[in-house]
Amino acid sequence: MKNKKRASILTTLSISAALMLSACSSEQGSSSSSEKEPGEKENKLEEKVVIYSPHGKDILSKFEQQFEEKYQIDVEWLDMGSQEILDRIRSEKNNPQADVWWGAPSVNFDQAKDEGLLKPYEPSYAGSLAEGFHDPEWHWSGTSQTPEVIMYNSKELSEDEAPKDWDELLDPKWKDEIIIRYPLASGTMRTIFSAMIYRDFKDSKDTAAGYEWLEKLDANTKEYAANPEMMYNKVAKGEGKLSVWAMPDVVMLKENKNYPFEFIIPESGTPVLTEGIAVVNDAPHPKAAEAFYEFVNTPEAAKILADEFYRIPTRDDVEGLPEWITNTEIKSMEIDWKVFQENSDSWMKYWDENIKSGEKEIKE
């Protein structure tokens, strides 16, 4: 059923493109839900809302159902990598098709903001977000925190055998034991690779040491999987024993799908992403977009995302969080995210053209 709906998005978007050229609104400037009466906003919702998100079928289907039940309007979503979303919204700048972009590292949202792709929106719960969890002008706000970790197959490796830090992944004993999600389409992987370059670059202003690190990782990498599911399956089957990925996803796959996965938080520190949400500039359904933005960020929604989908909320007023969140100690890597925003594209382009072993890229 969902496949039909996803396909229908593309069809609908193509057919309606010409109509939307004239129908798109040109709202400018920030708006706030606190300026409106609660009933007023509901009465003005459009007939549907279109979501671009990397959060996957399980999360998107759940909130699609709940939102449709509450507001009686149609939710259409397209699930793809966060970098792919940024590229798509860029290509649609003059004819926006999406209303809400739900999920991506803050660096992606900052890039989109600078390119005029996002509409400022200050949510009603703004007071529950710390300063670092939103854009100063509210072009995006944080929804969850995502520490990156070393993931391993617990049937193939014990905790003692698994690498404890990033540099241990370069040990020749792991040759052809590492499966990596193809980085160019993935905000998670672009962040991890950029962090490995940034460790030396922040002081030396030279990428040489970082590129050398990625060359050694490439030598140990067996495959670059085209999508996360492919990477999960290969590691679960033991085709590779290791990967690097987002901690909440590793916990979710272990708890909900019985994958033989465990994780190590790198001892030297790890990048902790702020995942966000934003309204697309000139969105075709702006009121429905704001309603969906609010709906998926209530304390109740944040609790569902923590309990069922292992997301660590950015809101500071969510009660009853699970112990895996409250008891896990994470050493965050100190990162100037502006440096990532300015350099990540060129760093990844260099990796793609000069470091990656092309025969290891597995396409869908």
C-alpha positions as CSV (number, residue, x, y, z in Angstrom):
1,M,0.0,0.0,0.0
2,K,2.8,2.4,0.9
3,N,4.6,1.6,-2.3
4,K,1.6,2.7,-4.2
5,K,1.4,5.9,-2.2
6,R,5.1,6.6,-2.7
7,A,4.7,6.0,-6.4
8,S,1.7,8.3,-6.5
9,I,3.7,11.1,-5.1
10,L,6.0,11.1,-8.0
11,T,3.1,10.8,-10.4
12,T,1.2,13.6,-8.7
13,L,4.2,15.8,-8.5
14,S,4.8,15.5,-12.2
15,I,1.2,16.0,-13.3
16,S,0.7,19.0,-11.0
17,A,4.0,20.7,-11.7
18,A,2.5,23.2,-14.1
19,L,-0.4,24.0,-11.8
20,M,1.9,24.5,-8.9
21,L,4.0,27.1,-10.8
22,S,1.1,29.4,-10.6
23,A,-0.3,28.2,-7.3
24,C,2.8,28.5,-5.1
25,S,2.5,31.2,-2.5
26,S,5.3,33.7,-1.9
27,E,5.1,34.0,1.9
28,Q,8.2,35.6,3.3
29,G,9.5,36.2,6.8
30,S,9.0,34.3,10.0
31,S,5.8,33.2,11.4
32,S,4.9,31.8,14.8
33,S,2.1,29.5,15.9
34,S,1.7,31.6,19.0
35,E,0.3,34.4,16.9
36,K,-2.7,32.3,16.0
37,E,-5.8,31.0,17.7
38,P,-5.6,27.2,18.0
39,G,-8.8,26.6,16.1
40,E,-8.0,29.2,13.4
41,K,-4.9,27.2,12.1
42,E,-6.8,23.9,12.0
43,N,-9.6,25.5,9.9
44,K,-7.2,26.7,7.3
45,L,-5.2,23.5,6.6
46,E,-4.9,22.5,3.0
47,E,-6.0,19.2,1.7
48,K,-2.7,17.5,2.1
49,V,0.9,17.8,3.2
50,V,4.0,16.5,1.4
51,I,7.0,15.3,3.5
52,Y,10.6,14.6,2.4
53,S,12.4,12.5,5.0
54,P,15.1,10.0,5.6
55,H,13.4,8.6,8.7
56,G,12.3,5.4,7.0
57,K,9.0,3.6,6.4
58,D,8.2,2.6,10.1
59,I,8.4,6.2,11.5
60,L,6.8,7.9,8.5
61,S,3.9,5.4,8.3
62,K,3.2,5.8,12.1
63,F,3.0,9.6,12.0
64,E,1.2,9.6,8.7
65,Q,-1.6,7.5,10.3
66,Q,-1.8,9.6,13.4
67,F,-1.7,13.0,11.6
68,E,-4.4,11.9,9.1
69,E,-6.6,10.7,12.0
70,K,-6.3,14.0,13.8
71,Y,-6.6,16.4,10.9
72,Q,-8.4,14.4,8.2
73,I,-5.9,15.5,5.5
74,D,-3.7,13.4,3.4
75,V,0.0,12.9,4.2
76,E,2.3,12.0,1.4
77,W,5.9,11.2,2.0
78,L,9.1,10.4,0.1
79,D,11.8,8.5,2.0
80,M,15.4,9.1,0.8
81,G,18.8,10.1,2.1
82,S,19.2,13.6,3.6
83,Q,21.7,14.7,1.0
84,E,19.4,13.4,-1.7
85,I,16.6,15.6,-0.1
86,L,18.9,18.6,-0.2
87,D,19.7,18.0,-3.8
88,R,16.1,17.5,-4.7
89,I,14.9,20.6,-2.9
90,R,17.6,22.6,-4.7
91,S,16.4,21.3,-8.1
92,E,12.8,22.2,-7.2
93,K,13.7,25.7,-5.9
94,N,11.6,27.4,-8.6
95,N,8.8,24.9,-8.3
96,P,8.7,23.5,-4.7
97,Q,7.0,20.1,-4.4
98,A,7.6,19.4,-0.7
99,D,6.1,21.2,2.3
100,V,8.2,19.8,5.2
101,W,11.8,18.5,5.3
102,W,11.8,16.2,8.3
103,G,15.2,14.8,9.2
104,A,18.8,15.7,8.3
105,P,21.9,16.9,10.1
106,S,21.9,20.6,10.9
107,V,24.7,21.2,8.4
108,N,22.3,20.2,5.6
109,F,19.7,22.7,6.8
110,D,22.3,25.5,7.2
111,Q,23.3,24.9,3.5
112,A,19.6,25.0,2.5
113,K,19.1,28.2,4.5
114,D,22.0,29.9,2.8
115,E,20.5,29.0,-0.6
116,G,17.1,30.4,0.3
117,L,15.4,27.0,0.3
118,L,13.8,27.2,3.8
119,K,11.0,29.3,5.3
120,P,11.6,30.6,8.9
121,Y,9.1,29.1,11.4
122,E,9.3,29.5,15.2
123,P,7.4,26.7,16.7
124,S,5.1,27.0,19.8
125,Y,7.6,24.9,21.8
126,A,10.6,27.1,21.1
127,G,11.2,27.7,24.8
128,S,12.0,24.0,25.3
129,L,14.9,24.0,22.9
130,A,18.4,25.1,24.0
131,E,20.2,27.7,21.8
132,G,22.3,25.1,20.0
133,F,19.2,23.1,18.9
134,H,17.8,25.7,16.5
135,D,18.8,28.1,13.8
136,P,19.0,31.7,15.2
137,E,16.4,32.8,12.8
138,W,14.3,29.6,13.0
139,H,14.9,28.3,9.5
140,W,15.2,24.9,11.2
141,S,14.9,23.5,14.7
142,G,16.4,20.3,16.2
143,T,14.2,17.2,16.8
144,S,16.8,14.7,18.0
145,Q,20.4,14.1,18.8
146,T,22.4,11.4,17.0
147,P,25.7,10.2,18.2
148,E,27.8,8.3,15.6
149,V,29.2,4.9,16.7
150,I,31.2,1.9,15.6
151,M,28.6,-0.9,14.9
152,Y,29.6,-4.6,15.0
153,N,28.0,-8.0,14.5
154,S,27.8,-9.4,18.0
155,K,27.7,-13.0,16.7
156,E,31.0,-12.5,14.9
157,L,32.8,-10.3,17.5
158,S,32.8,-10.0,21.2
159,E,32.8,-6.5,22.9
160,D,36.5,-7.1,23.8
161,E,37.4,-7.8,20.1
162,A,35.5,-4.9,18.6
163,P,37.4,-1.7,17.8
164,K,37.3,0.9,20.6
165,D,38.1,4.0,18.7
166,W,38.1,5.4,15.1
167,D,41.8,4.7,14.4
168,E,41.4,1.0,15.3
169,L,39.3,0.6,12.2
170,L,42.4,1.1,10.1
171,D,44.1,-2.0,11.5
172,P,44.9,-4.4,8.6
173,K,43.1,-7.2,10.5
174,W,39.8,-5.6,9.5
175,K,40.5,-5.8,5.7
176,D,37.3,-6.7,3.9
177,E,35.4,-6.7,7.2
178,I,33.9,-3.3,7.0
179,I,30.6,-2.5,5.2
180,I,29.9,1.2,4.7
181,R,26.8,3.1,3.6
182,Y,27.7,4.9,0.4
183,P,28.6,8.3,1.8
184,L,27.6,10.8,-0.9
185,A,23.9,10.2,-0.4
186,S,24.0,10.0,3.4
187,G,24.2,12.9,5.9
188,T,25.3,10.5,8.6
189,M,28.2,9.1,6.6
190,R,29.2,12.6,5.2
191,T,29.4,13.8,8.8
192,I,31.5,10.8,10.0
193,F,33.9,11.2,7.1
194,S,34.1,15.0,7.5
195,A,34.8,14.5,11.2
196,M,37.8,12.2,10.4
197,I,39.2,15.0,8.2
198,Y,38.3,17.7,10.7
199,R,40.3,16.1,13.6
200,D,43.6,17.3,12.0
201,F,42.2,20.1,9.8
202,K,41.0,22.2,12.7
203,D,44.6,23.0,13.7
204,S,46.6,22.4,10.5
205,K,44.1,23.7,8.0
206,D,45.4,20.9,5.8
207,T,43.3,17.9,4.6
208,A,46.2,15.6,4.0
209,A,46.0,13.7,7.2
210,G,42.3,13.2,6.9
211,Y,42.5,12.0,3.3
212,E,45.2,9.6,4.3
213,W,42.9,8.2,7.1
214,L,40.1,7.7,4.5
215,E,42.5,6.0,2.1
216,K,43.3,3.5,4.9
217,L,39.7,3.0,5.7
218,D,38.9,2.4,2.0
219,A,41.6,-0.3,2.0
220,N,39.7,-2.1,4.8
221,T,36.3,-1.5,3.3
222,K,34.7,-4.5,1.6
223,E,31.7,-2.6,0.0
224,Y,29.9,0.7,-0.1
225,A,26.2,-0.2,0.2
226,A,23.7,1.8,-1.8
227,N,21.2,2.3,1.1
228,P,21.0,1.6,4.9
229,E,19.0,-1.6,4.5
230,M,21.6,-3.1,2.3
231,M,24.3,-2.2,4.8
232,Y,22.3,-3.7,7.7
233,N,21.6,-7.0,5.9
234,K,25.3,-7.5,4.9
235,V,26.6,-6.8,8.4
236,A,23.8,-9.0,10.0
237,K,24.7,-11.9,7.7
238,G,28.4,-11.5,8.6
239,E,29.5,-10.5,5.1
240,G,31.3,-7.8,7.0
241,K,31.7,-7.6,10.8
242,L,31.8,-3.8,11.2
243,S,30.3,-0.6,10.1
244,V,30.0,3.0,11.4
245,W,26.5,4.4,11.8
246,A,24.0,6.3,14.0
247,M,23.6,4.9,17.6
248,P,19.8,5.2,17.7
249,D,19.4,3.1,14.5
250,V,21.7,0.4,15.9
251,V,19.7,0.2,19.1
252,M,16.4,0.1,17.2
253,L,17.6,-2.6,14.9
254,K,18.8,-4.7,17.8
255,E,15.7,-4.2,20.0
256,N,12.9,-4.2,17.3
257,K,14.3,-6.5,14.6
258,N,16.6,-8.7,16.5
259,Y,19.6,-7.9,14.4
260,P,22.9,-9.1,16.1
261,F,24.2,-5.6,16.5
262,E,26.0,-3.8,19.3
263,F,27.9,-0.6,19.3
264,I,31.0,1.1,20.7
265,I,31.1,4.8,21.4
266,P,34.6,5.9,20.2
267,E,36.8,6.6,23.2
268,S,38.3,9.8,21.7
269,G,34.9,11.3,21.1
270,T,32.3,11.2,18.4
271,P,30.3,13.7,16.3
272,V,26.8,14.2,17.8
273,L,24.4,15.4,15.1
274,T,21.5,17.6,15.7
275,E,18.7,16.2,13.4
276,G,16.2,18.8,12.4
277,I,13.0,19.8,10.7
278,A,12.1,22.7,8.4
279,V,9.4,24.2,6.3
280,V,10.3,24.4,2.6
281,N,10.2,27.9,1.2
282,D,7.1,28.6,-0.9
283,A,5.7,25.2,0.2
284,P,2.5,24.3,-1.7
285,H,0.6,23.6,1.6
286,P,2.1,26.0,4.2
287,K,-0.6,25.8,6.9
288,A,-0.6,22.0,6.8
289,A,3.2,22.1,6.9
290,E,3.2,24.1,10.1
291,A,0.6,21.7,11.6
292,F,2.7,18.7,10.8
293,Y,5.9,20.4,12.1
294,E,4.1,21.0,15.4
295,F,2.5,17.5,15.5
296,V,5.7,15.5,15.2
297,N,7.5,17.5,17.9
298,T,5.0,17.4,20.8
299,P,6.4,15.9,24.0
300,E,4.1,12.9,23.3
301,A,5.6,12.5,19.9
302,A,9.1,12.8,21.2
303,K,8.3,10.1,23.8
304,I,7.0,7.8,21.0
305,L,10.1,8.4,19.0
306,A,12.4,7.7,22.0
307,D,10.5,4.6,23.1
308,E,9.7,3.0,19.8
309,F,12.3,4.4,17.4
310,Y,15.2,5.2,19.7
311,R,15.5,8.9,19.0
312,I,17.1,11.1,21.6
313,P,15.0,14.3,21.9
314,T,16.2,17.8,21.8
315,R,13.3,19.1,23.8
316,D,14.1,19.5,27.5
317,D,10.6,18.8,28.7
318,V,10.1,15.2,27.7
319,E,9.6,13.0,30.8
320,G,10.0,9.3,31.3
321,L,12.8,8.7,28.7
322,P,14.2,5.1,28.5
323,E,17.3,4.2,30.4
324,W,19.4,3.7,27.3
325,I,19.2,7.4,26.9
326,T,19.5,8.5,30.5
327,N,22.3,6.0,31.3
328,T,24.5,6.3,28.2
329,E,27.6,8.5,28.6
330,I,28.7,10.1,25.3
331,K,31.9,12.0,24.7
332,S,31.1,14.6,22.1
333,M,33.7,15.7,19.6
334,E,34.1,19.4,19.6
335,I,33.2,20.5,16.1
336,D,32.8,23.9,14.3
337,W,29.8,23.0,12.2
338,K,30.3,26.0,10.0
339,V,33.6,24.5,8.8
340,F,31.6,21.3,7.9
341,Q,29.1,23.4,6.0
342,E,31.8,25.2,4.1
343,N,34.0,22.3,3.3
344,S,31.9,19.1,3.3
345,D,31.0,19.1,-0.4
346,S,34.6,19.6,-1.6
347,W,35.9,17.0,0.9
348,M,33.4,14.4,-0.3
349,K,34.0,15.3,-3.9
350,Y,37.7,14.6,-3.4
351,W,37.0,11.3,-1.6
352,D,34.7,10.3,-4.5
353,E,37.2,11.2,-7.3
354,N,40.5,10.3,-5.6
355,I,40.1,7.9,-2.7
356,K,37.1,5.6,-3.2
357,S,37.8,2.2,-4.8
358,G,35.0,2.3,-7.5
359,E,34.6,-1.4,-7.7
360,K,33.5,-1.5,-4.1
361,E,30.4,0.7,-4.7
362,I,27.3,-1.5,-4.8
363,K,24.4,0.2,-6.6
364,E,20.7,-0.6,-6.0
